[in-house]
Amino acid sequence: MPFHVRDERTTRLVRELASKRGCGLTEAVNLAVTNELRRADEQIPLRDKIAALRAEVLSRPATGLEADKAFYDWLSDEEDE
């Protein structure tokens, strides 16, 4: 079942990919779409990335020490004047 691309930029990009890969236009479109679908499937949702980082931080033992507000203010240039 054919489909037609009526966009000059897309046509140019497909031709460029076909030229660089040494393949036909159909194979270039197939390659590009296959790679994009694979990337979409492999993409980790932001929620899962944050959950992994949170779990890593929470896995560290608590020190029992209190935060030194003056030190943190000094780090962020928010010292009392």
HTML snippet that shows the backbone in 3Dmol.js (N, CA, C, O; Angstrom):
<script src="https://3Dmol.org/build/3Dmol-min.js"></script>
<div id="view" style="width:600px;height:400px;position:relative"></div>
<script>
const pdb = `
ATOM      1  N   MET A   1       0.846  -1.168   0.000  1.00  0.00           N
ATOM      2  CA  MET A   1       0.000   0.000   0.000  1.00  0.00           C
ATOM      3  C   MET A   1       0.898   1.239   0.000  1.00  0.00           C
ATOM      4  O   MET A   1       1.637   1.455   0.961  1.00  0.00           O
ATOM      5  N   PRO A   2       0.852   2.040  -1.032  1.00  0.00           N
ATOM      6  CA  PRO A   2       1.749   3.196  -1.132  1.00  0.00           C
ATOM      7  C   PRO A   2       1.279   4.369  -0.277  1.00  0.00           C
ATOM      8  O   PRO A   2       0.092   4.531   0.006  1.00  0.00           O
ATOM      9  N   PHE A   3       2.239   5.162   0.114  1.00  0.00           N
ATOM     10  CA  PHE A   3       1.901   6.467   0.689  1.00  0.00           C
ATOM     11  C   PHE A   3       2.872   7.466   0.109  1.00  0.00           C
ATOM     12  O   PHE A   3       3.995   7.126  -0.265  1.00  0.00           O
ATOM     13  N   HIS A   4       2.427   8.688   0.043  1.00  0.00           N
ATOM     14  CA  HIS A   4       3.211   9.724  -0.612  1.00  0.00           C
ATOM     15  C   HIS A   4       3.615  10.784   0.400  1.00  0.00           C
ATOM     16  O   HIS A   4       2.818  11.184   1.249  1.00  0.00           O
ATOM     17  N   VAL A   5       4.845  11.230   0.305  1.00  0.00           N
ATOM     18  CA  VAL A   5       5.340  12.308   1.162  1.00  0.00           C
ATOM     19  C   VAL A   5       5.274  13.587   0.345  1.00  0.00           C
ATOM     20  O   VAL A   5       5.877  13.692  -0.723  1.00  0.00           O
ATOM     21  N   ARG A   6       4.536  14.553   0.863  1.00  0.00           N
ATOM     22  CA  ARG A   6       4.377  15.807   0.132  1.00  0.00           C
ATOM     23  C   ARG A   6       5.074  16.958   0.853  1.00  0.00           C
ATOM     24  O   ARG A   6       4.624  18.103   0.805  1.00  0.00           O
ATOM     25  N   ASP A   7       6.147  16.641   1.502  1.00  0.00           N
ATOM     26  CA  ASP A   7       6.896  17.647   2.251  1.00  0.00           C
ATOM     27  C   ASP A   7       8.328  17.637   1.740  1.00  0.00           C
ATOM     28  O   ASP A   7       9.009  16.614   1.795  1.00  0.00           O
ATOM     29  N   GLU A   8       8.778  18.783   1.244  1.00  0.00           N
ATOM     30  CA  GLU A   8      10.113  18.881   0.634  1.00  0.00           C
ATOM     31  C   GLU A   8      11.228  18.521   1.621  1.00  0.00           C
ATOM     32  O   GLU A   8      12.170  17.815   1.263  1.00  0.00           O
ATOM     33  N   ARG A   9      11.120  19.003   2.848  1.00  0.00           N
ATOM     34  CA  ARG A   9      12.173  18.749   3.841  1.00  0.00           C
ATOM     35  C   ARG A   9      12.264  17.252   4.148  1.00  0.00           C
ATOM     36  O   ARG A   9      13.356  16.688   4.211  1.00  0.00           O
ATOM     37  N   THR A  10      11.115  16.623   4.336  1.00  0.00           N
ATOM     38  CA  THR A  10      11.108  15.190   4.628  1.00  0.00           C
ATOM     39  C   THR A  10      11.675  14.404   3.459  1.00  0.00           C
ATOM     40  O   THR A  10      12.448  13.465   3.652  1.00  0.00           O
ATOM     41  N   THR A  11      11.299  14.780   2.267  1.00  0.00           N
ATOM     42  CA  THR A  11      11.818  14.113   1.075  1.00  0.00           C
ATOM     43  C   THR A  11      13.338  14.256   1.008  1.00  0.00           C
ATOM     44  O   THR A  11      14.046  13.296   0.707  1.00  0.00           O
ATOM     45  N   ARG A  12      13.828  15.457   1.289  1.00  0.00           N
ATOM     46  CA  ARG A  12      15.273  15.698   1.269  1.00  0.00           C
ATOM     47  C   ARG A  12      15.981  14.847   2.322  1.00  0.00           C
ATOM     48  O   ARG A  12      17.035  14.271   2.053  1.00  0.00           O
ATOM     49  N   LEU A  13      15.397  14.769   3.524  1.00  0.00           N
ATOM     50  CA  LEU A  13      16.015  13.978   4.602  1.00  0.00           C
ATOM     51  C   LEU A  13      16.040  12.487   4.263  1.00  0.00           C
ATOM     52  O   LEU A  13      17.033  11.807   4.520  1.00  0.00           O
ATOM     53  N   VAL A  14      14.956  11.985   3.691  1.00  0.00           N
ATOM     54  CA  VAL A  14      14.908  10.568   3.313  1.00  0.00           C
ATOM     55  C   VAL A  14      15.940  10.283   2.228  1.00  0.00           C
ATOM     56  O   VAL A  14      16.624   9.260   2.275  1.00  0.00           O
ATOM     57  N   ARG A  15      16.055  11.166   1.268  1.00  0.00           N
ATOM     58  CA  ARG A  15      17.056  10.978   0.212  1.00  0.00           C
ATOM     59  C   ARG A  15      18.477  11.040   0.784  1.00  0.00           C
ATOM     60  O   ARG A  15      19.348  10.277   0.365  1.00  0.00           O
ATOM     61  N   GLU A  16      18.708  11.937   1.728  1.00  0.00           N
ATOM     62  CA  GLU A  16      20.029  12.033   2.353  1.00  0.00           C
ATOM     63  C   GLU A  16      20.364  10.749   3.122  1.00  0.00           C
ATOM     64  O   GLU A  16      21.477  10.235   3.016  1.00  0.00           O
ATOM     65  N   LEU A  17      19.405  10.237   3.890  1.00  0.00           N
ATOM     66  CA  LEU A  17      19.633   8.984   4.619  1.00  0.00           C
ATOM     67  C   LEU A  17      19.894   7.831   3.656  1.00  0.00           C
ATOM     68  O   LEU A  17      20.796   7.024   3.877  1.00  0.00           O
ATOM     69  N   ALA A  18      19.108   7.755   2.592  1.00  0.00           N
ATOM     70  CA  ALA A  18      19.294   6.693   1.600  1.00  0.00           C
ATOM     71  C   ALA A  18      20.676   6.785   0.978  1.00  0.00           C
ATOM     72  O   ALA A  18      21.327   5.762   0.763  1.00  0.00           O
ATOM     73  N   SER A  19      21.132   7.992   0.687  1.00  0.00           N
ATOM     74  CA  SER A  19      22.452   8.184   0.092  1.00  0.00           C
ATOM     75  C   SER A  19      23.559   7.760   1.059  1.00  0.00           C
ATOM     76  O   SER A  19      24.505   7.076   0.668  1.00  0.00           O
ATOM     77  N   LYS A  20      23.436   8.168   2.315  1.00  0.00           N
ATOM     78  CA  LYS A  20      24.460   7.821   3.300  1.00  0.00           C
ATOM     79  C   LYS A  20      24.490   6.334   3.604  1.00  0.00           C
ATOM     80  O   LYS A  20      25.554   5.779   3.880  1.00  0.00           O
ATOM     81  N   ARG A  21      23.346   5.689   3.557  1.00  0.00           N
ATOM     82  CA  ARG A  21      23.275   4.248   3.845  1.00  0.00           C
ATOM     83  C   ARG A  21      23.450   3.381   2.601  1.00  0.00           C
ATOM     84  O   ARG A  21      23.623   2.166   2.702  1.00  0.00           O
ATOM     85  N   GLY A  22      23.404   4.009   1.436  1.00  0.00           N
ATOM     86  CA  GLY A  22      23.538   3.250   0.195  1.00  0.00           C
ATOM     87  C   GLY A  22      22.362   2.327  -0.043  1.00  0.00           C
ATOM     88  O   GLY A  22      22.535   1.186  -0.470  1.00  0.00           O
ATOM     89  N   CYS A  23      21.150   2.826   0.238  1.00  0.00           N
ATOM     90  CA  CYS A  23      19.961   1.999   0.065  1.00  0.00           C
ATOM     91  C   CYS A  23      18.894   2.793  -0.684  1.00  0.00           C
ATOM     92  O   CYS A  23      19.091   3.964  -1.010  1.00  0.00           O
ATOM     93  N   GLY A  24      17.788   2.156  -0.947  1.00  0.00           N
ATOM     94  CA  GLY A  24      16.687   2.821  -1.631  1.00  0.00           C
ATOM     95  C   GLY A  24      15.855   3.662  -0.670  1.00  0.00           C
ATOM     96  O   GLY A  24      16.044   3.614   0.546  1.00  0.00           O
ATOM     97  N   LEU A  25      14.938   4.427  -1.234  1.00  0.00           N
ATOM     98  CA  LEU A  25      14.100   5.313  -0.428  1.00  0.00           C
ATOM     99  C   LEU A  25      13.203   4.529   0.535  1.00  0.00           C
ATOM    100  O   LEU A  25      13.042   4.920   1.691  1.00  0.00           O
ATOM    101  N   THR A  26      12.632   3.444   0.068  1.00  0.00           N
ATOM    102  CA  THR A  26      11.752   2.639   0.924  1.00  0.00           C
ATOM    103  C   THR A  26      12.525   2.080   2.103  1.00  0.00           C
ATOM    104  O   THR A  26      12.040   2.106   3.234  1.00  0.00           O
ATOM    105  N   GLU A  27      13.717   1.580   1.850  1.00  0.00           N
ATOM    106  CA  GLU A  27      14.536   1.036   2.929  1.00  0.00           C
ATOM    107  C   GLU A  27      14.958   2.139   3.906  1.00  0.00           C
ATOM    108  O   GLU A  27      15.036   1.900   5.111  1.00  0.00           O
ATOM    109  N   ALA A  28      15.229   3.336   3.396  1.00  0.00           N
ATOM    110  CA  ALA A  28      15.601   4.453   4.263  1.00  0.00           C
ATOM    111  C   ALA A  28      14.451   4.847   5.179  1.00  0.00           C
ATOM    112  O   ALA A  28      14.658   5.104   6.365  1.00  0.00           O
ATOM    113  N   VAL A  29      13.238   4.894   4.632  1.00  0.00           N
ATOM    114  CA  VAL A  29      12.062   5.205   5.453  1.00  0.00           C
ATOM    115  C   VAL A  29      11.854   4.106   6.491  1.00  0.00           C
ATOM    116  O   VAL A  29      11.585   4.391   7.658  1.00  0.00           O
ATOM    117  N   ASN A  30      11.978   2.864   6.069  1.00  0.00           N
ATOM    118  CA  ASN A  30      11.821   1.732   6.982  1.00  0.00           C
ATOM    119  C   ASN A  30      12.845   1.801   8.109  1.00  0.00           C
ATOM    120  O   ASN A  30      12.501   1.606   9.274  1.00  0.00           O
ATOM    121  N   LEU A  31      14.085   2.074   7.770  1.00  0.00           N
ATOM    122  CA  LEU A  31      15.160   2.177   8.757  1.00  0.00           C
ATOM    123  C   LEU A  31      14.875   3.288   9.767  1.00  0.00           C
ATOM    124  O   LEU A  31      15.000   3.083  10.975  1.00  0.00           O
ATOM    125  N   ALA A  32      14.496   4.452   9.273  1.00  0.00           N
ATOM    126  CA  ALA A  32      14.245   5.600  10.146  1.00  0.00           C
ATOM    127  C   ALA A  32      13.071   5.331  11.084  1.00  0.00           C
ATOM    128  O   ALA A  32      13.158   5.604  12.281  1.00  0.00           O
ATOM    129  N   VAL A  33      11.992   4.805  10.553  1.00  0.00           N
ATOM    130  CA  VAL A  33      10.808   4.546  11.373  1.00  0.00           C
ATOM    131  C   VAL A  33      11.088   3.435  12.378  1.00  0.00           C
ATOM    132  O   VAL A  33      10.686   3.534  13.537  1.00  0.00           O
ATOM    133  N   THR A  34      11.766   2.391  11.951  1.00  0.00           N
ATOM    134  CA  THR A  34      12.115   1.288  12.863  1.00  0.00           C
ATOM    135  C   THR A  34      12.973   1.794  14.014  1.00  0.00           C
ATOM    136  O   THR A  34      12.728   1.443  15.169  1.00  0.00           O
ATOM    137  N   ASN A  35      13.975   2.613  13.714  1.00  0.00           N
ATOM    138  CA  ASN A  35      14.846   3.148  14.765  1.00  0.00           C
ATOM    139  C   ASN A  35      14.095   4.057  15.723  1.00  0.00           C
ATOM    140  O   ASN A  35      14.327   3.999  16.931  1.00  0.00           O
ATOM    141  N   GLU A  36      13.210   4.886  15.219  1.00  0.00           N
ATOM    142  CA  GLU A  36      12.432   5.775  16.090  1.00  0.00           C
ATOM    143  C   GLU A  36      11.479   4.985  16.979  1.00  0.00           C
ATOM    144  O   GLU A  36      11.315   5.313  18.154  1.00  0.00           O
ATOM    145  N   LEU A  37      10.851   3.951  16.435  1.00  0.00           N
ATOM    146  CA  LEU A  37       9.966   3.120  17.256  1.00  0.00           C
ATOM    147  C   LEU A  37      10.745   2.392  18.344  1.00  0.00           C
ATOM    148  O   LEU A  37      10.264   2.267  19.471  1.00  0.00           O
ATOM    149  N   ARG A  38      11.937   1.914  18.021  1.00  0.00           N
ATOM    150  CA  ARG A  38      12.780   1.256  19.018  1.00  0.00           C
ATOM    151  C   ARG A  38      13.170   2.223  20.118  1.00  0.00           C
ATOM    152  O   ARG A  38      13.126   1.881  21.299  1.00  0.00           O
ATOM    153  N   ARG A  39      13.559   3.449  19.725  1.00  0.00           N
ATOM    154  CA  ARG A  39      13.916   4.460  20.722  1.00  0.00           C
ATOM    155  C   ARG A  39      12.740   4.787  21.631  1.00  0.00           C
ATOM    156  O   ARG A  39      12.916   4.945  22.839  1.00  0.00           O
ATOM    157  N   ALA A  40      11.557   4.889  21.068  1.00  0.00           N
ATOM    158  CA  ALA A  40      10.364   5.192  21.862  1.00  0.00           C
ATOM    159  C   ALA A  40      10.078   4.064  22.856  1.00  0.00           C
ATOM    160  O   ALA A  40       9.688   4.318  23.996  1.00  0.00           O
ATOM    161  N   ASP A  41      10.274   2.824  22.418  1.00  0.00           N
ATOM    162  CA  ASP A  41      10.047   1.675  23.300  1.00  0.00           C
ATOM    163  C   ASP A  41      11.073   1.606  24.419  1.00  0.00           C
ATOM    164  O   ASP A  41      10.760   1.158  25.522  1.00  0.00           O
ATOM    165  N   GLU A  42      12.295   2.046  24.146  1.00  0.00           N
ATOM    166  CA  GLU A  42      13.378   1.961  25.130  1.00  0.00           C
ATOM    167  C   GLU A  42      13.410   3.153  26.079  1.00  0.00           C
ATOM    168  O   GLU A  42      14.114   3.117  27.088  1.00  0.00           O
ATOM    169  N   GLN A  43      12.673   4.190  25.777  1.00  0.00           N
ATOM    170  CA  GLN A  43      12.695   5.399  26.596  1.00  0.00           C
ATOM    171  C   GLN A  43      12.078   5.121  27.964  1.00  0.00           C
ATOM    172  O   GLN A  43      10.978   4.579  28.067  1.00  0.00           O
ATOM    173  N   ILE A  44      12.799   5.497  28.999  1.00  0.00           N
ATOM    174  CA  ILE A  44      12.332   5.294  30.361  1.00  0.00           C
ATOM    175  C   ILE A  44      11.507   6.505  30.770  1.00  0.00           C
ATOM    176  O   ILE A  44      11.979   7.635  30.649  1.00  0.00           O
ATOM    177  N   PRO A  45      10.281   6.294  31.255  1.00  0.00           N
ATOM    178  CA  PRO A  45       9.458   7.426  31.673  1.00  0.00           C
ATOM    179  C   PRO A  45      10.122   8.212  32.805  1.00  0.00           C
ATOM    180  O   PRO A  45      10.808   7.635  33.649  1.00  0.00           O
ATOM    181  N   LEU A  46       9.914   9.530  32.817  1.00  0.00           N
ATOM    182  CA  LEU A  46      10.503  10.395  33.823  1.00  0.00           C
ATOM    183  C   LEU A  46      10.142   9.937  35.232  1.00  0.00           C
ATOM    184  O   LEU A  46      10.981   9.983  36.132  1.00  0.00           O
ATOM    185  N   ARG A  47       8.924   9.505  35.426  1.00  0.00           N
ATOM    186  CA  ARG A  47       8.486   9.025  36.740  1.00  0.00           C
ATOM    187  C   ARG A  47       9.376   7.880  37.222  1.00  0.00           C
ATOM    188  O   ARG A  47       9.745   7.834  38.395  1.00  0.00           O
ATOM    189  N   ASP A  48       9.720   6.958  36.322  1.00  0.00           N
ATOM    190  CA  ASP A  48      10.574   5.827  36.692  1.00  0.00           C
ATOM    191  C   ASP A  48      12.005   6.277  36.974  1.00  0.00           C
ATOM    192  O   ASP A  48      12.653   5.747  37.877  1.00  0.00           O
ATOM    193  N   LYS A  49      12.506   7.256  36.207  1.00  0.00           N
ATOM    194  CA  LYS A  49      13.851   7.776  36.453  1.00  0.00           C
ATOM    195  C   LYS A  49      13.935   8.422  37.832  1.00  0.00           C
ATOM    196  O   LYS A  49      14.890   8.199  38.577  1.00  0.00           O
ATOM    197  N   ILE A  50      12.921   9.226  38.163  1.00  0.00           N
ATOM    198  CA  ILE A  50      12.903   9.896  39.466  1.00  0.00           C
ATOM    199  C   ILE A  50      12.784   8.875  40.583  1.00  0.00           C
ATOM    200  O   ILE A  50      13.437   9.013  41.617  1.00  0.00           O
ATOM    201  N   ALA A  51      11.959   7.850  40.394  1.00  0.00           N
ATOM    202  CA  ALA A  51      11.797   6.818  41.418  1.00  0.00           C
ATOM    203  C   ALA A  51      13.119   6.108  41.683  1.00  0.00           C
ATOM    204  O   ALA A  51      13.442   5.810  42.833  1.00  0.00           O
ATOM    205  N   ALA A  52      13.880   5.836  40.640  1.00  0.00           N
ATOM    206  CA  ALA A  52      15.178   5.175  40.807  1.00  0.00           C
ATOM    207  C   ALA A  52      16.152   6.069  41.570  1.00  0.00           C
ATOM    208  O   ALA A  52      16.867   5.593  42.452  1.00  0.00           O
ATOM    209  N   LEU A  53      16.184   7.351  41.242  1.00  0.00           N
ATOM    210  CA  LEU A  53      17.065   8.288  41.957  1.00  0.00           C
ATOM    211  C   LEU A  53      16.650   8.422  43.418  1.00  0.00           C
ATOM    212  O   LEU A  53      17.499   8.445  44.309  1.00  0.00           O
ATOM    213  N   ARG A  54      15.352   8.510  43.661  1.00  0.00           N
ATOM    214  CA  ARG A  54      14.843   8.635  45.030  1.00  0.00           C
ATOM    215  C   ARG A  54      15.214   7.398  45.845  1.00  0.00           C
ATOM    216  O   ARG A  54      15.645   7.513  46.992  1.00  0.00           O
ATOM    217  N   ALA A  55      15.049   6.226  45.256  1.00  0.00           N
ATOM    218  CA  ALA A  55      15.390   4.989  45.962  1.00  0.00           C
ATOM    219  C   ALA A  55      16.872   4.946  46.301  1.00  0.00           C
ATOM    220  O   ALA A  55      17.251   4.487  47.379  1.00  0.00           O
ATOM    221  N   GLU A  56      17.710   5.419  45.390  1.00  0.00           N
ATOM    222  CA  GLU A  56      19.153   5.437  45.641  1.00  0.00           C
ATOM    223  C   GLU A  56      19.496   6.370  46.803  1.00  0.00           C
ATOM    224  O   GLU A  56      20.292   6.025  47.677  1.00  0.00           O
ATOM    225  N   VAL A  57      18.891   7.540  46.799  1.00  0.00           N
ATOM    226  CA  VAL A  57      19.156   8.502  47.877  1.00  0.00           C
ATOM    227  C   VAL A  57      18.670   7.943  49.217  1.00  0.00           C
ATOM    228  O   VAL A  57      19.374   8.033  50.222  1.00  0.00           O
ATOM    229  N   LEU A  58      17.487   7.379  49.227  1.00  0.00           N
ATOM    230  CA  LEU A  58      16.924   6.854  50.474  1.00  0.00           C
ATOM    231  C   LEU A  58      17.645   5.599  50.966  1.00  0.00           C
ATOM    232  O   LEU A  58      17.523   5.238  52.137  1.00  0.00           O
ATOM    233  N   SER A  59      18.388   4.936  50.094  1.00  0.00           N
ATOM    234  CA  SER A  59      19.107   3.728  50.506  1.00  0.00           C
ATOM    235  C   SER A  59      20.350   4.037  51.331  1.00  0.00           C
ATOM    236  O   SER A  59      20.906   3.153  51.984  1.00  0.00           O
ATOM    237  N   ARG A  60      20.778   5.278  51.300  1.00  0.00           N
ATOM    238  CA  ARG A  60      21.958   5.673  52.079  1.00  0.00           C
ATOM    239  C   ARG A  60      21.566   5.853  53.541  1.00  0.00           C
ATOM    240  O   ARG A  60      20.479   6.348  53.836  1.00  0.00           O
ATOM    241  N   PRO A  61      22.434   5.458  54.443  1.00  0.00           N
ATOM    242  CA  PRO A  61      22.083   5.563  55.862  1.00  0.00           C
ATOM    243  C   PRO A  61      22.033   7.018  56.322  1.00  0.00           C
ATOM    244  O   PRO A  61      22.805   7.861  55.865  1.00  0.00           O
ATOM    245  N   ALA A  62      21.114   7.283  57.230  1.00  0.00           N
ATOM    246  CA  ALA A  62      21.006   8.626  57.804  1.00  0.00           C
ATOM    247  C   ALA A  62      22.207   8.853  58.714  1.00  0.00           C
ATOM    248  O   ALA A  62      22.655   7.931  59.396  1.00  0.00           O
ATOM    249  N   THR A  63      22.726  10.069  58.726  1.00  0.00           N
ATOM    250  CA  THR A  63      23.901  10.373  59.546  1.00  0.00           C
ATOM    251  C   THR A  63      23.516  10.782  60.957  1.00  0.00           C
ATOM    252  O   THR A  63      24.325  10.687  61.880  1.00  0.00           O
ATOM    253  N   GLY A  64      22.276  11.240  61.124  1.00  0.00           N
ATOM    254  CA  GLY A  64      21.859  11.712  62.434  1.00  0.00           C
ATOM    255  C   GLY A  64      22.292  13.139  62.697  1.00  0.00           C
ATOM    256  O   GLY A  64      21.951  13.709  63.733  1.00  0.00           O
ATOM    257  N   LEU A  65      23.037  13.724  61.777  1.00  0.00           N
ATOM    258  CA  LEU A  65      23.507  15.096  61.948  1.00  0.00           C
ATOM    259  C   LEU A  65      22.457  16.075  61.443  1.00  0.00           C
ATOM    260  O   LEU A  65      21.712  15.776  60.510  1.00  0.00           O
ATOM    261  N   GLU A  66      22.406  17.240  62.065  1.00  0.00           N
ATOM    262  CA  GLU A  66      21.496  18.282  61.612  1.00  0.00           C
ATOM    263  C   GLU A  66      22.188  19.120  60.547  1.00  0.00           C
ATOM    264  O   GLU A  66      23.404  19.310  60.575  1.00  0.00           O
ATOM    265  N   ALA A  67      21.397  19.614  59.618  1.00  0.00           N
ATOM    266  CA  ALA A  67      21.942  20.472  58.566  1.00  0.00           C
ATOM    267  C   ALA A  67      22.380  21.799  59.168  1.00  0.00           C
ATOM    268  O   ALA A  67      21.722  22.339  60.058  1.00  0.00           O
ATOM    269  N   ASP A  68      23.479  22.308  58.680  1.00  0.00           N
ATOM    270  CA  ASP A  68      24.014  23.588  59.142  1.00  0.00           C
ATOM    271  C   ASP A  68      23.476  24.684  58.219  1.00  0.00           C
ATOM    272  O   ASP A  68      23.999  24.901  57.126  1.00  0.00           O
ATOM    273  N   LYS A  69      22.410  25.378  58.679  1.00  0.00           N
ATOM    274  CA  LYS A  69      21.758  26.374  57.852  1.00  0.00           C
ATOM    275  C   LYS A  69      22.721  27.464  57.398  1.00  0.00           C
ATOM    276  O   LYS A  69      22.675  27.886  56.243  1.00  0.00           O
ATOM    277  N   ALA A  70      23.576  27.914  58.273  1.00  0.00           N
ATOM    278  CA  ALA A  70      24.523  28.973  57.901  1.00  0.00           C
ATOM    279  C   ALA A  70      25.434  28.522  56.771  1.00  0.00           C
ATOM    280  O   ALA A  70      25.738  29.301  55.868  1.00  0.00           O
ATOM    281  N   PHE A  71      25.873  27.259  56.817  1.00  0.00           N
ATOM    282  CA  PHE A  71      26.737  26.731  55.760  1.00  0.00           C
ATOM    283  C   PHE A  71      26.003  26.696  54.424  1.00  0.00           C
ATOM    284  O   PHE A  71      26.545  27.118  53.402  1.00  0.00           O
ATOM    285  N   TYR A  72      24.760  26.188  54.430  1.00  0.00           N
ATOM    286  CA  TYR A  72      24.002  26.112  53.183  1.00  0.00           C
ATOM    287  C   TYR A  72      23.655  27.499  52.654  1.00  0.00           C
ATOM    288  O   TYR A  72      23.634  27.710  51.442  1.00  0.00           O
ATOM    289  N   ASP A  73      23.384  28.439  53.546  1.00  0.00           N
ATOM    290  CA  ASP A  73      23.149  29.816  53.106  1.00  0.00           C
ATOM    291  C   ASP A  73      24.407  30.385  52.468  1.00  0.00           C
ATOM    292  O   ASP A  73      24.340  31.088  51.459  1.00  0.00           O
ATOM    293  N   TRP A  74      25.542  30.080  53.055  1.00  0.00           N
ATOM    294  CA  TRP A  74      26.819  30.558  52.515  1.00  0.00           C
ATOM    295  C   TRP A  74      27.056  29.977  51.118  1.00  0.00           C
ATOM    296  O   TRP A  74      27.511  30.683  50.218  1.00  0.00           O
ATOM    297  N   LEU A  75      26.743  28.682  50.939  1.00  0.00           N
ATOM    298  CA  LEU A  75      26.910  28.045  49.621  1.00  0.00           C
ATOM    299  C   LEU A  75      26.073  28.731  48.549  1.00  0.00           C
ATOM    300  O   LEU A  75      26.505  28.854  47.403  1.00  0.00           O
ATOM    301  N   SER A  76      24.899  29.168  48.915  1.00  0.00           N
ATOM    302  CA  SER A  76      24.014  29.780  47.916  1.00  0.00           C
ATOM    303  C   SER A  76      24.014  31.301  47.992  1.00  0.00           C
ATOM    304  O   SER A  76      23.096  31.942  47.479  1.00  0.00           O
ATOM    305  N   ASP A  77      25.021  31.883  48.619  1.00  0.00           N
ATOM    306  CA  ASP A  77      25.172  33.336  48.720  1.00  0.00           C
ATOM    307  C   ASP A  77      23.950  34.003  49.335  1.00  0.00           C
ATOM    308  O   ASP A  77      23.524  35.067  48.887  1.00  0.00           O
ATOM    309  N   GLU A  78      23.385  33.370  50.369  1.00  0.00           N
ATOM    310  CA  GLU A  78      22.227  33.941  51.038  1.00  0.00           C
ATOM    311  C   GLU A  78      22.533  34.239  52.504  1.00  0.00           C
ATOM    312  O   GLU A  78      21.664  34.107  53.365  1.00  0.00           O
ATOM    313  N   GLU A  79      23.742  34.632  52.774  1.00  0.00           N
ATOM    314  CA  GLU A  79      24.134  34.935  54.142  1.00  0.00           C
ATOM    315  C   GLU A  79      23.394  36.162  54.654  1.00  0.00           C
ATOM    316  O   GLU A  79      23.080  37.083  53.900  1.00  0.00           O
ATOM    317  N   ASP A  80      23.124  36.150  55.957  1.00  0.00           N
ATOM    318  CA  ASP A  80      22.536  37.345  56.584  1.00  0.00           C
ATOM    319  C   ASP A  80      23.568  38.454  56.551  1.00  0.00           C
ATOM    320  O   ASP A  80      24.753  38.227  56.794  1.00  0.00           O
ATOM    321  N   GLU A  81      23.111  39.638  56.253  1.00  0.00           N
ATOM    322  CA  GLU A  81      24.065  40.751  56.141  1.00  0.00           C
ATOM    323  C   GLU A  81      24.053  41.623  57.350  1.00  0.00           C
ATOM    324  O   GLU A  81      24.797  42.601  57.414  1.00  0.00           O
TER     325      GLU A  81
END
`;
const viewer = $3Dmol.createViewer("view");
viewer.addModel(pdb, "pdb");
viewer.setStyle({}, {cartoon: {color: "spectrum"}});
viewer.zoomTo();
viewer.render();
</script>
